[in-house]
Amino acid sequence: MTKNNFLNLGIILCEFLRWLYVIAIIFLVGVFIHLQINPSFYNDYHISTESGNIFTSSIQVTKSTDVVQEKIHTSTVQTMNSKNFDLNSLKKFSLFCMFLQLIICLLCMFWVFSEFEKVIKSVKNLQTYS
């Protein structure tokens, strides 16, 4: 099964996602370290969340000095239940707990795709009726 294009595509996709998770982890560690070194940099950033169900909740990050608000993710349906907070208003312990949870989640997803890639490679090397 060495010439199966779908297995090759699956291996390439798994490798890409693994690298994407590595880059995300490095980026988050960098942001966390920068937040500890220079917390005044994030004074102008405000985070507002609008809760709904899993499909309609949204997060909006804005910088108060910008004329145009920068939106990271917004949904089409927005509810009236919104919460606003600043990054500098978070306590260091709660920020560390959120950071640790996110890193653990990303590491678990990295390991999932690593194992999935191993399974695909073992199926690719399987010899049947040659």
Secondary structure as the mmCIF struct_conf table of DSSP 4:
data_model
#
loop_
_struct_conf.conf_type_id
_struct_conf.id
_struct_conf.beg_label_comp_id
_struct_conf.beg_label_asym_id
_struct_conf.beg_label_seq_id
_struct_conf.end_label_comp_id
_struct_conf.end_label_asym_id
_struct_conf.end_label_seq_id
TURN_TY1_P TURN_TY1_P1 THR A 2 LYS A 3
HELX_RH_AL_P HELX_RH_AL_P1 ASN A 5 ILE A 37
HELX_RH_3T_P HELX_RH_3T_P1 PRO A 39 TYR A 42
TURN_TY1_P TURN_TY1_P2 ASN A 43 ASP A 44
STRN STRN1 TYR A 45 GLU A 50
BEND BEND1 ASN A 53 ASN A 53
TURN_TY1_P TURN_TY1_P3 ILE A 54 THR A 56
STRN STRN2 SER A 58 LYS A 63
TURN_TY1_P TURN_TY1_P4 SER A 64 THR A 65
BEND BEND2 VAL A 67 VAL A 68
HELX_LH_PP_P HELX_LH_PP_P1 GLN A 69 GLU A 70
BEND BEND3 ILE A 72 ILE A 72
STRN STRN3 HIS A 73 HIS A 73
BEND BEND4 THR A 76 VAL A 77
BEND BEND5 MET A 80 MET A 80
STRN STRN4 SER A 82 ASP A 86
HELX_RH_3T_P HELX_RH_3T_P2 LEU A 87 SER A 89
BEND BEND6 LEU A 90 LEU A 90
HELX_RH_AL_P HELX_RH_AL_P2 LYS A 92 LYS A 124
TURN_TY1_P TURN_TY1_P5 ASN A 125 ASN A 125
#
